[in-house]
Amino acid sequence: MTEPPRRPILRIKSGVSAPPMPGLRPAKPKPAVKATPKWKCRPCGAGFDVPAEAGDEDAVRCPSCNARVGRAADFRADPPLLEKLRARPAKA
């Protein structure tokens, strides 16, 4: 009578990678986490972020529909001047 094959013995991880075991698939890499946009364009609804390198008087445009949504200074104000913007804060 033959014994059934045994499961491999578990080993403590020591920082040194062990050779792959036969029959096991390698782990899939995790996808990169996408940054959530902070603003949404009112005309088309696309999400976008205000470029950090934009000057205060530079016009901010929607990357999807190219609509002018406001000036960079209006987005950076604390609190943002929503009555001057054609954008709304995106929900987190």
C-alpha positions as CSV (number, residue, x, y, z in Angstrom):
1,M,0.0,0.0,0.0
2,T,1.4,3.4,-0.9
3,E,1.0,6.6,1.1
4,P,-0.6,9.6,-0.4
5,P,1.8,12.5,-1.2
6,R,2.3,14.8,1.8
7,R,1.9,18.5,1.8
8,P,5.1,20.5,1.8
9,I,6.5,21.5,5.2
10,L,5.9,25.1,6.1
11,R,9.0,27.2,6.5
12,I,9.7,30.4,8.4
13,K,10.4,33.4,6.1
14,S,13.9,34.6,6.5
15,G,14.1,37.3,3.9
16,V,15.8,35.0,1.5
17,S,13.5,33.9,-1.3
18,A,13.0,30.2,-1.6
19,P,12.9,28.5,-4.9
20,P,9.4,28.2,-6.3
21,M,7.5,25.1,-5.5
22,P,6.3,23.0,-8.4
23,G,2.6,23.3,-9.2
24,L,2.2,26.8,-7.6
25,R,1.6,29.9,-9.6
26,P,3.6,33.1,-8.8
27,A,1.6,35.8,-7.0
28,K,0.1,38.5,-9.2
29,P,1.5,42.0,-8.6
30,K,-0.9,44.4,-7.0
31,P,-2.2,47.2,-9.2
32,A,-1.0,50.7,-8.4
33,V,-3.4,52.7,-6.4
34,K,-5.0,55.5,-8.5
35,A,-5.2,58.9,-6.9
36,T,-8.8,60.1,-6.6
37,P,-9.5,63.4,-8.3
38,K,-10.3,66.3,-6.0
39,W,-12.7,68.1,-8.4
40,K,-15.4,67.3,-11.0
41,C,-16.2,69.3,-14.1
42,R,-19.8,70.6,-14.0
43,P,-20.3,70.5,-17.8
44,C,-19.1,66.9,-18.4
45,G,-18.6,65.3,-15.0
46,A,-15.0,64.2,-15.5
47,G,-12.7,64.2,-12.5
48,F,-9.5,66.3,-12.5
49,D,-6.9,67.8,-10.2
50,V,-5.6,71.4,-10.3
51,P,-2.0,71.4,-11.5
52,A,0.4,72.3,-8.7
53,E,2.7,74.2,-11.1
54,A,-0.2,76.5,-12.4
55,G,0.2,80.2,-11.4
56,D,-2.6,81.9,-9.5
57,E,-3.9,83.8,-12.6
58,D,-3.7,80.7,-14.9
59,A,-7.0,79.3,-16.2
60,V,-7.7,75.7,-15.2
61,R,-9.3,73.6,-18.0
62,C,-11.0,70.2,-17.8
63,P,-8.8,67.6,-19.3
64,S,-11.8,65.8,-20.8
65,C,-13.9,68.5,-22.5
66,N,-11.4,71.4,-22.4
67,A,-14.0,73.7,-20.6
68,R,-12.6,76.5,-18.6
69,V,-13.6,75.7,-15.0
70,G,-11.9,78.6,-13.2
71,R,-8.6,80.2,-12.1
72,A,-6.0,78.3,-10.0
73,A,-6.3,80.9,-7.2
74,D,-10.0,80.3,-6.8
75,F,-9.3,76.6,-6.4
76,R,-6.5,77.2,-3.8
77,A,-8.5,79.7,-1.7
78,D,-9.5,78.5,1.8
79,P,-12.4,77.7,1.5
80,P,-12.5,77.5,-2.3
81,L,-14.6,80.1,-4.1
82,L,-17.3,77.7,-5.4
83,E,-19.5,80.5,-6.8
84,K,-16.6,81.4,-9.2
85,L,-15.9,77.9,-10.3
86,R,-17.5,75.6,-12.9
87,A,-16.4,72.6,-10.9
88,R,-17.6,70.9,-7.7
89,P,-15.6,69.0,-5.1
90,A,-15.4,65.3,-5.8
91,K,-16.7,62.9,-3.2
92,A,-14.0,60.7,-1.6
